[in-house]
Amino acid sequence: MNRIDRRALLRYLLATPLAALLAPANAAPRAQLPAAAADALDVFDLEAVAQGIVPPAHWGYLQSGVDGDATLHANEAAFGRYVLRGRRLVDVSRMDLSVRLFGAQLSSPIFCCPIGSLRSLHPEGEIAVARAAKTQGALQILSTQSSFPLEAVATARGAPIWFQLYTTNRFEVTRKLLKRAESAGCPVVAVTLDLPAGRNTVTQARLRREDTRDCSACHTVDARGNPRLNLGSEPMFAGIDTRGLRLTSASLTWDFLKRLKDATSMKVVLKGIEAREDAELAVENGADGIIVSNHGGRALESGRATLESLPEVLKGAGGRIPVLMDGGVRRGTDAYKALALGASAVGIGRPYAWGLAAFGQAGVARALQILDLELRLAMVGCGARSVGEIGRDSLVDEEQRRS
């Protein structure tokens, strides 16, 4: 799309009431938006540029929560509950952001969460994300619904990536997906559990109505205008009979985890745990790790942020397995707060996707650079020279202080 087309689309988007509600609140004025990834000052600059490029239906896919988007907004707002306690006269001349997860050394605790169909945002999709993650030494988790084959993404990353698994309703297909991920060198499978029976993405449906393009040119849509799954055309399902296949199953129980453990040599991490009881059961049933997640506010409209769920999940896990977290992270200080509460690592989704849509590989790298810089500065200000030194005592709970 050329510069004139982008400007025209941006004017169109900004003229719509719904788009105005979705406009980045913290971005620079339009005249000051970055012309290159390196010029972005924060991830909201990347968001604003991306909104001017991505067509309405695809923007809705990325930005939508469910129902009234309450949980999506709660994820972001929850970080405001905590403020940082600065410390002084600590030697912070040498800083270390690295973390170790399942034996692998990562340059930063901030990782890229799985997002499906990233070619809807940029032609290079998950390949561009992999190349950016390589330059930054960041972990990448690849979606089952990747636009590119797992093997190609792993090659572009040049190091092991994790595979996100949708459980499907047929275990023989699940087994094939696991074996393919193993063969590609994935050491960990992150199993998504928070979306067993569909969702109601209202914002996505509304923005789809504002898109005048013929979506059937690249995919089918349902009666509400939402994309209809066509698993047979997706790279991870190549060679698999997808007739009657669904991505998820509403009938799963904890026995499924035992079947997974028997079917793979990969570490099994459960993505979507939000309650202490489920964390306890995860450990009892052999999970190797947990990601506290509510699918970026696009699963259950609980109104509860993942940051609010994190402490009780940590209590349930009892330090026996790593507990990661995603949801609403927009600043390095957000990542710091999650780490201070006890998270082993912190995932981002929309921020790197904004970078991808805005500037491709360079935009993803810039999103990671910005968040790492902000995290590093938060650590410096709080006297934490390594991620291991980030402690709960560096946070003040404003809600408790006011009560």
TORMI-884388 format. One record per residue: x, y, z negated of N, C-alpha, C, O in turn; residue in one letter. Coordinates in pm, whole numbers, plus 32768, in hexadecimal, padded with zeros to 4 digits. Atoms other than C-alpha are relative to their C-alpha. Layout:
TORMI-884388
XYZXYZXYZXYZA;...
***
This chain:
TORMI-884388
80567F8880008000800080008059807D800080B480867FAEM;7FA97F8C7FFA8097815180617FDB80677F967F7880587F4EN;80137F9E806B80B582857F847F79804580087F39805E7FA2R;80817FBB7FF17F81832F80167F8F7FA67FD17F337FD47F8DI;8069805D802B7EAC81F97FE07FFD7FF57F687F917FF17F2CD;7FFB800B80927F2281DD7E787FC1807A7FBE7F75806E7F5DR;803A7F86803A7EC983467E317F69800180117F2180297FB5R;809180047FE77D7283197ECF7FBC7FA07FA07F517FBE7F6AA;803B8062805B7D3181E37E00800080357F717F9F80207F28L;7FFA7FC880877DA382947CC37F9180667FEC7F4F80677F83L;806C7F9C800B7CB283B67D077F797FBB7FF37F227FE67FA6R;807E804B80077B9C82B97D3F7FEC7FC47F767F7E7FCD7F3EY;800B804080837BE581FF7BFC7FE380657F937F8F804E7F3DL;80107F9C80697BFE83387B2A7F79804680077F4F80877FA7L;80847FC27FF27AB083AF7BB17F917FAB7FC67F207FDA7FB9A;8068805A803379F782857B217FFB80037F68806480067F28T;800C7FFB8092796F828C79BD80487F8D7FBB808B7FA37F56P;7FC18072804179E9812E796B8097800C800680DB7FF07FA3L;7F707FF17FF57B45817179EE8032806A7FA080A1805E7F6AA;7FD67F99805F7B5282AA7919800F7FC67F74806A7FEC7F29A;7FF5803F80837B1381D577E7807A7FA77FF680B27F967F8AL;7F8D80597FFF7C2A80EB785080838048801680ED800A800EL;7F857FB77FE27D2481FE78A1805D7FFF7F88802F800C7F16A;7FA08002806E7E6481ED77D27FFB80817FAD800B80EE7FE4P;800F7F8A80567E3A82D676A8808480467FE6808680BE7FCAA;7F7F7FC880277FAE830A7670805A8020807680CF80438062N;7FAB7FEC7F8B802A833377D480188095801A7FCE80EB7FEAA;7FE37F787FD680C8846B78657F96802F80627F4F7FDE809DA;805A7FCD7F977FF98553794480247FC3808680987F9F809EP;7FEA80437F807FD084C77AA28076803A804D80C17FF0808CR;7F937FC17FB580C485C37B3580897FD87FCA80EE7FE9800FA;7F808024803D81D185427A4880177F6A7FFB80747F3C7FB9Q;7FF08090800381A583CF7A8380837FD7804380AD801780A4L;7F7D80277FCA82EB83177ACB7FF77FD380917F997F8E80B9P;7FF7802B7F75834F82E87C35804E7F7F800E80487F3D8076A;7FB2807B8002843481C77BD97FF77FC47F757FDB800A7F13A;800B80458080843880C47AC58059803E7F968032804B7F22A;7FA07FC98060856981607A227FD080827FC1800180AA7F57A;80327F80803484A782A579F07F937FEF7F987F6E80507F55D;806B80178061839A82057916803680127F7380A07FDC7F51A;7FD47FE4808983B4827E77AE7FC27FA07F9C7FFD7F867F33L;803F8065805582C3818577147FA87FA980597F997FC480D0D;804D805D7FAC81E3806A77897F7F804080327F44800F8092V;80797FBE7FD280BC815877A88017804980837FBA805A80D2F;7FDF7FCA7F7C8170820478C87FED7F96806B7FB77FB180D6D;800F806E7FA2817B80B379747F6D7FDF80167F437FC18086L;8090801A7FF5800A807D792A7FBE8065805D7F6D803F80B2E;803F7F987FAF7FAB81C979C980247FF080947FCE800280EAA;7FD880167F75807481837B057FB87F8680387F867F8980A9V;8043807A7FD27FE380247B1B7F6E801980207F3A7FE38081A;808E7FE77FE97E8080A67B017FE9804680857F80803780C3Q;800C7FBC7F807EBF817D7C32801C7FA8807780097FD380E9G;7FDA80597F947F2D80507CFD7FA37F88800B7F7C7F608079I;8049807F80027E637F207C957F6C801980237F2D80717FE8V;808E7FF17FDC7D0A7EFC7D387FA67FE87F877FCC7FA07F2AP;8057800680777BE07F197C487FE47F747FCC7FE97F5E7F53P;8020808780307B877DA67C3A80777FBF7FBC80667F7D7F55A;7F88803A803D7CEC7D3E7BEF8026804A7F818058800E7F21H;7FE77FB3807A7D137E587AF57FA17FD27F917FC87FC87F1CW;8060803380617BDA7DDA7A4A802A7F7B7FC7801A7F627F50G;7FCF8080802F7C6C7C7C7A37806C80127F96806D7FCC7F31Y;7F917FEA805D7DA07D0379867FD380457F807FFE801E7F13L;801F7FA980717CFE7E0278A07F897FD07FAC7F767FFF7F3BQ;807B802580447BBD7D52783C80177FAF7F8180707F5B7F7AS;800F805A80707B737CC576E97F827FAD80197F677F87808BG;808180427FEF7A287C1576AA7F9580537FB97FB280A47F61V;80717FB5803778CF7C9D7654801F80968003802F80D0806FD;7FE67F71800579117E0175DE809180267FED80AF80987FCCG;7F6E7FEA800C7A8F7DE075D3802B80247F728096805F7F60D;7FDF7FDC808A7A8A7E067458807F7FBC7FCF80D17FFA7F8CA;7F8A8048802F7B907CFA7419807E8032804580E7803C8007T;7F8F7FC77FB77C747D8375288031807E7FBA80A9808D7FA2L;7FD87F8380407C717ED97481802E7FE97F708087802F7F40H;7FD5802080887C907E41732580907FD27FFC80DA7FF47FA0A;7F75802D7FFA7DD47D9A738D806180747FFA80C480707FB1N;7FA67F8B7FFD7E737EEA73D77FF580517F7F805A807C7F48E;80157FA880727DD77FA872B5803B7FC87F7F805F80147F25A;7FD6803F807E7E467EAD71AB808C802A7FD680AB802D7F5FA;7F777FDA80247FB07F1D71BE800580837FB38066809E7F6CF;80057F8280497F46807071377FEC7FEF7F6A7FFC804E7F1EG;80128018808F7EFF7FCD6FE88084800A7FB48086802A7F3DR;7F7D8003804180747FB96FA080588072802F8056809880A4Y;7F9A7F9C7FDE817D80C66F9480877FCC7FCC808C7F747F76V;7F7B8033801F82F480966F788042804E7F8E803280C87F83L;7FB07FC3806B83D180D96E498091800B803080D87FA7803CR;7F787FEB7FD1851381736EC480667FEC7F91804B80097F1CG;7F908010805D865E811D6E1C8079804980388088805980B1R;7F8E7FAE7FD887A181E56E2080837FC67FCD80867F727F73R;7F7780268025891A81B56E0680147F69800780517F2B7FB0L;7FE6808B7FDD8912805A6E9C8053800280808033804D80DCV;7FAC80067F898A2280076F9A7FB37FBB80717FA77F418073D;804E80367F9089537FDC70D7804B80158084800D802580EEV;7FAF7FEC7F878A74800471CC7FFC7F85805B80187F8F80D2S;800B807A7FB18A447E9C723E7F777FC27FE57F567F9E7F74R;80888032800D88E57E1F72837FF17F7F805080317F6C80B7M;801580817FC0886B7CC572E37F6B7FE380097F2A7FCB7FA3D;808E801A7FEB87127C91737B7FE47F6E80227F707F498037L;8013808A7FD287497B2373D17FB47FAC7F9B7FB87FC47F22S;80468062805386727A09734D80197F75803A803F7F6780AFV;7FEF808A7FD48687789073627F7B7FB77FF17F417FB67F84R;807E804A8002855577C073BD80177F77803D80417F6B80B1L;7FF180897FD18561764773DD808A7FE9804080967FA880A8F;7F7880157FD486D8765274088031805D806D80A78059808FG;7FD97FA47F9486D9775E75188018808C7FC87FCB80BC7F75A;7FE07F78802A877C78B174E37FC1806380617FD6805A80DAQ;80437F9A7FB186AD79D8755F803780887FDB805780A17F66L;7FC67F7D801887297B3D75837FA7805A7FAC7FD580BA7F6FS;80617FAC804785EE7BCB74E67F8E7FAA7FCE7F717F428009S;80778049802F84C37B5574197F83802080517F1A7FE68038P;80737FD97FAE83DE7BF8751C7FFF7FAA807E80617FA980C9I;8006805C7F8E83697AFE76237F87801E80587F2B8064802EF;806B7FEB7F9F82867AFA77567F997F917FF57FB77F1C800EC;806E8060800D81387A4F77187FCF7FD4808A7FE6801980EDC;8035802D7F7F808D798478297F8A8054802E7F2D806F7FE1P;80717FBE7FBE7FAA7A4379167FF07FBD808780517FAF80D2I;801880457F827F0B79927A3B7FF3805F80767FD480D58066G;801E7FBA7F827EF87A027BA680448087800C800580EA8032S;7FBC7F7F800180017B107B9180198039808B803E80AD8099L;7FF77FC77F79800F7B327D0A7F8E8061801C7F9480AE807BR;806A7F9D7FF17ECB7BF47CE18030808C7FD97FEF80EF7FF8S;7FC87F80802A7FA77D067C4D807980298053809580A08063L;7F877FE37FB180E17CE97D2580207F85805380117F158023H;7FE780757FAA81477C0A7E4A80637F9C7FC7805A7F257FE5P;7F9C805B8037826D7B787D887FD57FC27F7C80187F687F4BE;803E803D807581987B2B7C5680607FC87F9A80BA800E7F6AG;7FB38041806B82317A337B6380957FF5802080E77FEC7FC5E;7F7380037FD983767A257C2B804680807FD280B5807C7F9DI;7FC87F80802C83B37B967BE5800E80037F69807180367F34A;7FF88006809283657B5D7A7580777FAC7FD480BF7FD17F78V;7F9180598023845F7A3E7A6980868044801580DF80387FC1A;7F827FBC7FE485727B0C7B08801A80707F9B808C80857F71R;7FF17F97806585317C2C7A1880227FC47F7880787FF87F31A;7FE280438080852E7B4078ED80907FCF7FFD80D07FD17F94A;7F75802C7FF8867B7AB87964806080727FE180BF80617F96K;7FA67F8E8017871B7C1179677FFD802D7F6E806080637F3DT;800E7FD1808A869A7C56780680157F917F9A80147FAA7F22Q;7FEF8070805D86D37AFB77727F837FE27FB07F8B7FB87F3DG;807F8010804685627AE377197FBF7F7980227FD17F45808FA;804E80797FEA848979AE76F27F89802080597F4880888049L;80777FF67FAC837D797D77FD7FAD7F827FEC7FE17F137FF3Q;805D80718003824B78A177CE7FAA8009807E7F6B80708097I;80457FFF7F8081AF7840791A7F757FC57FF47F627F5C7FB6L;808B802D80048037781C79467FE87F87805880287F7780C1S;8030806C7FAA7F9376E179CA7FCD803880857FD77FF680ECT;80387FC17F897EF377D07AC38064805D8045803D80C18081Q;7F987FB37FBC803D78587B437FE6800780967FB57FA880D2S;800D7FEF7F70803878E27CA4806D7FB8804D80607FA080C5S;7F8F80437FC1818378347CEB801A7F7C7FBA7FF87F6C7F44F;7FE28081803F81F676CF7CAC805E80117F8880B780667F89P;7FAF7FFE8079828F76917B5880957FF4802080E7803B7FE5L;7F7480177FDF83D376177BF68043807D803780B7809A8018E;7FC97F867FC68404775A7CBA8015806B7F96807880B47F99A;7FF47F9D806B83C878307B8780757FDC7FA480C180347F7BV;7F92802C805584BA77607AB68086801E804380E680468001A;7F857FE17FB885C377897BC4801E80947FFC809180BC7FE9T;7FEC7F6F8004858E79017BCE802B802E7F75807A808B7F69A;7FDA7FDC808985AC79137A5180907FD67FE380D680197F98R;7F77802D801686F0784C7A58801A7FCA7F76808E7FB97F4FG;7FF78038808786AC77C378FD7F777FC37FE27F157FE38025A;80818040801D859B76EE785E7F9180647FDF7FA680C47F94P;80787FB380238440778778517FA07FA27FB97FAC7F287FC4I;80678050803E8319771277837F897FF880607F74805080B3W;807680147FAD81E0768A78287F82800B7FAB7F737FC67F47F;80817FF48043808776FA77B97FA07F9E803F7F927F9980B9Q;805980697FD07F8B75E177D67F6F80207FE27F4980367F6FL;8090800C80147E1875F7780D7FE27F6B7FFD80127F1F8051Y;800B808E80217D9F74AB77877FBC7FAE806C7FD57F358076T;8057803E7F9B7CB0745878AA7F9D7F9E7FBC7FA97F817F45T;8062805F80347B8E7367787F80207F7080297FCF7F168013N;7FD880877FD97C4D723B790A80917FEB7FD380EC802D8004R;7F7B800F803B7D7771BB784580667FCC806480DD7FE68055F;7F9F802F7F9D7E1271107972803D8075804D80B180708076E;7FCB7F877FC17E3572697A11805C80497F9F80C780787FC5V;7FAC7FC380677EBC72F778CC80887FBB7FFC80F07FFE7FF3T;7F83804C80057FC271E378C980598023807880D38031806AR;7FB27FDB7F89802C723A7A2D803F808B7FF280B280A08018K;7FCA7F7A8016805573A979D180757FFD7F9E80DA80407FB4L;7F94800D80618128734B78A4807E7FC4803F80EC7FF68029L;7F8D80417FC18208726679718045805F806180C08060806BK;7FC57FA17FA2823A73727A76804F806A7FB680BC80907FE0R;7FB97F9D8050829A7470796C80817FC57FC780E980077FC6A;7F8780438032838E737778D180697FF7806D80DE80158056E;7FA280127F91842C73327A2380408084802980B18085805AS;7FCA7F7C7FDE845C74A87A59805A80377F92809080A57F9FA;7FA67FD8806A852074BC79147FC280537F92800A808F7F42G;80407FB3806C841C7560783480137FB87F7B7FF27F427F70C;7FEC804180818477751B76C87F8680067FA67F7D7FBC7F44P;80737FE88057832C759376367F82800F80547F84804E80BEV;80837FE87FC581BE758076967FAB804A7F9A7F9D801F7F28V;80577FB0805580D8768B76067F707FE5802A7F46800A8097A;8086802F7FDE7F7775FF75FA7F9980687FD77F8D80897F61V;80657F9C801D7E60770076157F827FBF7FCB7F467F69800BT;8071803E80457D4876AC75227F8B80607FE87F2280367FB9L;80647F9D80297C8177EE75017F96801D80697F4A807C805BD;80607FE67F957BB177D4763F7FBE7F7D802C7FCD7F55809FL;803480857FE07AF3768A76307F877FFD805C7F6C7F97809BP;807E80087FB579B376EF76E17FDB808380447F6780AD803FA;801E7F887FB279D2782B77B3800080807FAE8017807E7F35G;7FFF7F7D804179B8799D77637FAD806280507F89804880C3R;80577F9B7FC578EF7AD577B1805080818015805080D87FBEN;7FA87F8E7FE579DA7BD378537FB0807080417FAF807E80BCT;805A7F987FCF78EF7CFB7873804B806C804D8021809380BAV;7FB57F957FBD79F27E0278CB80317FD38088802C801F80E9T;7FD480357F7F7A7F7D2579DD7F8D7FFF80647F9F802580D8Q;807480067FA679227CF27A707FD6808A802F7FB0809C80A2A;80277F787FD978D97E677A6B8060803A80678035807680CAR;7F9F7FCA7FA17A1B7EC47B1B7FF97FB7808580147FF280EEL;800F80497F8379E17DB27C1A7F94804080577F9F804180D2R;806C7FC17FB578A17E667C7E802E808080457FF380AB80A8R;7FCD7F857FC4796D7F9E7CCB80657FE6806F8097804480AEE;7F9C80257F9B7A557EE17DB77FB87FE080827F677F848087D;8047800F7F8279E37EFE7F1F803E7F97805C800B7F7D80C9T;7FBD80637FAB7AD27DF47FA57FAF7F7E80067F5D7F627FAER;803D80847FF37A5C7C9F801E805B7F9B7FBC80BD7F6D7FF7D;7FA9805B804C7AEC7BBB7F1280057F75803C80647F2B8023C;800180867FC77A8D7A857FD680737FEC8062808D7F7B808ES;7F8E800D7FA77BB77AD180B580727FB37FBE80C37F758003A;7F92804780447C9C7A417FA97FCF7FA17F9480197F477F6CC;8036805E80637BBB79947EA87F69800F7FFB7F3280738028H;80917FFB800C7A5079457E617FD980437F7E802A804C7F21T;80327FBE8078797B79F87D5F7F7C7FC07FD97F387F85802CV;807F8037802E7855798F7C897F928068800F7FA780D1804BD;80747FA77FEE76FD7A327C73801580887FC07FD780EA7FEAA;7FE87F7F804377827B437B8A8075804A803F809780B98015R;7F907FBE7FC078A57B937C6F80857FDF7FC380EB80197FEAG;7F818028803C79AD7AEE7B9680427F9480557FFC7F438093N;7FBC80677FB07AB97A187C3E7FD77F757FD47FCF7F587F5DP;8022808B801C7A5378AB7C57807F7FAD800C80CA7FBA806CR;7F8880527FFF7B6277AF7C0280017FA5807A7F9F7F628099L;7FEB805B7F917BE976F87D2E80837FB77FE580EA7FD58021N;7F86803D80327CE076117C85804D7FB9806E80C87FAE8067L;7FBB80487F967D2C75527DC180628056804D80BD8022808CG;7FA77FA67FB67DD676867E53807180377FA980C780807FDBS;7F9A7FCA805A7EAE76D17D2180787FA17FFA80677F287FF7E;7F8680527FF4801A76597D25800C7F8F7F9C803C7F247FBFP;7FEF80698064800C75937BE07FA37F8980177FB67F1F7FDCM;805E806C7FE77EED74C17C6880127FC2808B7FBC7F7880BBF;7FE3803A7F7D7F8C74687DB480087F687FF4804A7F337F9CA;7FFE809180007F5172FA7E027FA67FBE7F9A7FA77F447F8CG;805B803480677E4D72D47CEE7F70800C80327F4980738068I;808E7FFC7FDE7CE3727C7D2E7FB880587F997FA980317F25D;803A7F9F805D7C3573AA7C947F67800180037F2980577FC6T;809380057FFF7ACE73477CDD7FCC7FE77F737FEF7F847F33R;8039800C80867A0C737D7B9B805F80267F90803D801B7F1AG;7F9D7FDD80667B4673F47AE97FE4808A7FC77FC580E88011L;80097F7F80447B2B750B79E88082801A7FB680C77FBD7F8DR;7F827FDC80437C4C75C8794A80007FDA7F6D80687FB97F36L;8008801880907BCF758F77E87F947F997FE27F467F738039T;80648060802C7AFD749D77217FC8802C7F7A801380507F1FS;80417FD8807D7A0174ED76117FF97F8F7F9A7FC87FA27F2BA;8010807480577A1A73917579807F7FD87FB580827F707F73S;7F808027803C7B82739374FC7FFA80057F677FB580587F2DL;7FEC800180917BDA733C739480957FF57FE580E67FF88042T;7F73800980237D20731B72D680417F81803580BC7F79803AW;7FC880787FC27D4B71C2736F80478021808380A47FDB80ADD;7FC27FD97F817DA3727774B2809380217FEC80E680008041F;7F747FDE801B7EE472F9741380557F817FF780C57F7D8029L;7FB6807E800B7F4E719773BF80157FC2808980807F8A80A5K;7FF180357F787F0E712C75268069804E804D80B980148097R;7F9B7FAE7FBE7FDD725075A4808C7FD97FD280E77FC98024L;7F7C8023803680FE71F874BE80307F7A803680A77F68804DK;7FDC80837FCA80F67093753F80218007809580687FB180C9D;7FF47FF97F6F80EE710876A98076805280308093805380A8A;7F947FA87FD4821671F876AB807380017F9D80627FE97F26T;7F8A7FED8055837472297628801680927FDF806F80B47F90S;7FF37F72801D834673A376277FCD801F7F747F797FD77F3EM;80397FCD807B830D746074E67F748034801D7F5D80728086K;808B7FD77FEA819974A574BF7FDE80747FA17FDD80647F27V;80247F87804A8137760474517F6D801D801B7F42801B808EV;80907FE57FF27FC8765774127FE880968008800980E17FABL;80187F717FE87F5F77A774A17F6B801E7FED7F157FE78032K;808B7FDC801A7E22784074147FD47FE27F727F5D7FEA7F54G;80218019808D7E3377E772A27FEF80867FB8804180E07FC8I;801C7F8180457D9A78F871C57FDA7FED7F6D7FC8804F7F26E;802F801980887D39784F707C80627FA97FB280A77F557FECA;7FA7804D80577DFA77C06F557FE47F6A800A80417F1A8013R;8022808E7FFC7D3A76776F6280357FBD807F80657F4C807BE;7FCF80397F837D95764270CF80987FF8800280D07F9B803CD;7F6E8008800A7F0176917088802A7F867FAF80887F407FD2A;7FE2807780527F0275886F777FEA7F808051803B7F24804BE;801D80767FAF7E60748D706380647FF0807280877F808097L;7F9C80067F967F5674E67176807F7FBB7FCE80B77F658011A;7F89803F803A8078748970937FE77F6D7FE3803A7F188003V;8021808B80237FCC734E70177FF97FA5807980197F2E8071E;801180507F887F8B72DB717B80798006805D80727FD580CEN;7F83800A7FB680ED731171F480238071805E807E806180AFG;7FDB7F8F7FAB80F0746572A1808E802E7FDD80B7802A7F69A;7F787FD18015824F74ED72CF800780967FEB806E80CA7FC0D;80047F70801081E7765872C87F75803580187F1C7FEC8045G;80837FBE7FF380C5775072CF80168088803F807780CD8020I;80087F757FD38078788A73937F7A80377FD17F10800A7FFEI;807A7FBC802C7F7C796572DD7FD280588075801980B5809DV;802D7FBC7F877EAC79E474007F697FFA800A7F2A7F997FE0S;808E80037FDD7D4D7A4574657FEE801B80957F88805280C1N;80067FF67F6F7D9A7A4175D87FFB8092802E7FB880B48090H;80017F737FDC7DDB7BB675E07F7880417FF17F5980A08039G;80857FCA80147C7C7BF975607F9D7FD4806A7F358014807DG;8058802B7F947BE07B34767D7FD27F707FEF7FC57F268050R;803B8083801C7B5E79FA75D37F8580167FA87F1A80367FDBA;806D7FE4805E7A847A1A74997FFE80947FDE806680CE7FBEL;800E7F74802979FF7B7974557FF380047F687F8880227F33E;8000800880927A5E7B5672E6800B80887FC07FDF809B7F4ES;7FE57F7E803B7ABF7CC072B180787FFE7FA3809680627F62G;7F8F800F805C7BED7C3F71F280837FF9804F808E7FAC80AFR;7F7F7FFB7FBD7D527C8C725C80577F897FDC804B7F507F6FA;7FA1806C801E7E607B867275805D80277F8D80877FD17F40T;7FA97FD5806F7F357C5871897FBC7FE77F7A7FFF7FCB7F17L;804A801C807B7E227C2E70847FFE7F6B7FE27FF97F427F6EE;8002809180127E217AB670BE80897FC97FD980927F5F7F9AS;7F78803380127F9B7A9370AA80217FD47F7280557F667F61L;7FD8802A80877FC87A8E6F2D7FC17F7C7FD280047F2A7F94P;803D807C802F7ECC79796EEF80307F88805180397F19801BE;7FC8806F7FB27F5478A6700E808B7FDC7FCB80AD7F667FC1V;7F7C801A803B80B178CC6F7E7FF37FB47F7C80427F5A7F60L;80168046807E802A785E6E2E7FDD7F6D801A800E7F147FD5K;802580897FE07F8E772A6ECC80757FAF803580827F398017G;7F8B80447FC980CE76D56F8880677FE57F9480B27F837F9CA;7FA880158073819276FB6E4680947FF9802080E07FB77FD8G;7F737FFE7FDE82DE77386EF380327F7F803F80AB7F6E8053G;7FD680827FCB82DF75D96F8680168001809780627FAF80CAR;7FEF7FF37F6F82C5764170F58002809580237FCF80E77FD7I;80007F727FD78303778871B47F738031801E7F207FE88054P;80807FC07FE281DD787771CD801D807E8052805980DD801FV;7FF27F8E7FA981DD796772F37F7B804B80057F16801A7FD3L;807B7FB17FFA80DE7A78733A7FFB805180808063807C80B2M;80127FA17F9380507B3E745D7F7E804D7FE87F30802A7F90D;807D7FB580087F3C7C3E748D801180907FD5802C80AA7F60G;80037F7280217F3C7DBA749E808680437FF1808B80B87FCBG;7F7B7FC4801280B57DF47499801980638072801D803D80E7V;7FE97F967F9E80F67F3E7548807E80507FE180AC809F8034R;7F867FB9802A82267FC2748A805F7F9E7FBD80377F367F89R;7F9F804F804A83657F3574007FE37FFF7F6B80027F9E7F27G;80257FFD808E82E87FA272AB7F907F9D7FE37F887F697F74T;80668069801281BC7EBC72DF80447F797FEE80217F2C7F94D;7FB7807D800C82AA7D9C731780477FF77F7980497F8D7F3AA;7FBC7FFD8082836E7E0571E27F9F7FDA7F917FC17F8A7F3AY;8061801B806982347DFB710D7FD97F6C7FFD7FCD7F317F92K;8022808F7FFA81D77C9E718580737FAB7FCA805D7F4B7F80A;7F8B8049803283397C247140800D80117F6980317FB37F22L;7FF67FE6809083347CC76FE87F987FAF7FB27FB07F897F40A;80678051804381F37C0C6F9680207F6B80057FE27F1C7FBFL;7FD4808B800082A07AC66FF080007FB9808580247F43808BG;7FFF80407F7D82797A817164808E7FE0802A80EB802D8011A;7F7D80277FCE839C79C672028023804780828099805D809ES;7FEE7FB87F83836E7A7873507F7A803F80247F1280197FEEA;80767FB07FE282757B6773EE7FED800880978049802C80E0V;801B80037F7281CD7B4975427FBC807D80337F6F80BE7FEBG;80467F937FBB81617C5576377FC17FC7807F7FF37F6680B9I;804380297F8580717C30775B7FEB8077805B8033808980BDG;80207F8F7FAA7FD97D6B77EC8076805E80188087808A8089R;7F917FA37FE481117E4777BC805C7FD280718082802480C5P;7FA880287F9281EA7D72789E7FB27FF480827FE9800780EFY;805380067F8780C77D40798F7FF0808B803D7FEF809980B7A;80037F767FCC80A87EBC79AC8082801E804A8080805780B7W;7F807FEA7FBE821A7EC979FD80087FB88085803A7FEE80E7G;8001804D7F8481EE7DB77B017FAF8046806B7FDD805680DCL;80577FBF7F9F80CD7E687BAA803C80848031802E80A780A6A;7FCD7F7C7FDF817E7FB87BA3807E7FF980568089803F80BBA;7F7E7FFE7FBE82DE7F5D7C13803D7F76801680B57F6B802EF;7FCB80857FE983007DE47C3880647FD67F9580537FF67F1FG;7F9B8032805E84307D417B98803A806F7FA9804A805E7F30Q;7FC57F91804B84C37E8F7B327FA180337F957FCD805B7F29A;80627FD3806283807EEC7A817FF47FA27F8A7FE77FCF7F18G;80028061806E83787DAA79B7807C80127FA9807280157F2EV;7F857FEC804B84E37DDC79557FFA807F7FAD802880837F3BA;80097F828049849A7F4478F37FA57FF47F877FC4802C7F1ER;80598015807383777EDB7814804B7FBA7F8F803F7FE27F1BA;7FB380488066845B7DE6775E806D80597FC5808580557F4DL;7F987FA6803085717EE877467FC980677F9D800380807F34Q;803D7F9A8057848B7FEF76B17FDD7FC47F787FFD7FFF7F10I;802B803D807E83FB7F0375AB80787FD47FAC80777FE07F32L;7F878026804A85537E7D754F8043807A7FC3807180757F51D;7FC67F86803585D57FE075287FB280327F887FEC80547F21L;80527FD1806F84B28044744D800E7FA57F8680137FD57F15E;7FEB805D806F84DC7F09737C808780177FBF809280197F44L;7F797FE9803686517F4873568003807E7FA8803D807E7F3CR;80007F84804D861380AD72E17FB27FF17F7E7FD7802C7F19L;804B801B807C850E803571E780587FB37F9D80567FCF7F25A;7FA6804C8056860B7F3C7161806C805A7FC5808B80507F4EM;7F9A7FA280318715804A71477FC780567F91800580667F27V;803C7FA6806386288131708C7FDD7FBB7F7E7FD87FFB7F15G;8026804B807885C6801F6F9980767FB27FC580667F697F63C;7F898041803787287F9F6F6380057F6B801580467F247FC8G;7FFE808F7FE186EB7E496FFF805E7FEA80768040801380E6A;7F9A800F7F9888217DE670C47FEA7F88805A802A7F7B80C3R;802380747FB0878F7CA371477F6C7FE47FEB7F2F80177F8ES;808D8023800F86357C12717B7FEA7FB97F7B7F817FC97F3CV;800B8046807F86767B36704C7FFA805B7F887FCA80337F1EG;80037FA0806F869D7C6C6F747F8080537FFC7F6D80A27FA0E;807F7FB8800185467CF66FD27FA67FBE7F987F827F497FA5I;804D803A806D847B7CC56E967F7E80487FE47F6A80B98010G;80827FC7802583207D046E0D800F807E7FAE7FB780D37FAER;7FED7F8B805583B27E046D1E801880808050801F80EC8017D;7FEE7F897FAD83EB7EEF6E457F7B803780337F788098807ES;80857FD17FD882727F166E777FB480377F887FC280087F18L;80627FCF806181737FE46DB97F777FE6803B7F59801080AAV;8088801E7FD5800E7F656DD37FA880767FD97F8380857F64D;804D7F87801B7F4680A76DF07F757FE07FCB7F3E802C7F7CE;80848025802F7DFE7FF46DB880027FE07F6B7FA9800A7F22E;7FF4801F808E7E707F6B6C688022807C7FAF7FF1808F7F3FQ;7FD77F8880487F0F80B56C087F8A805D7FE57F84809F7F7ER;80747FA6800F7DC7816F6C3D7F957FC57FA57F41800E7F70R;806A803E804F7CF580716B7F8019800E7F6A7FC97FDE7F19S;
***
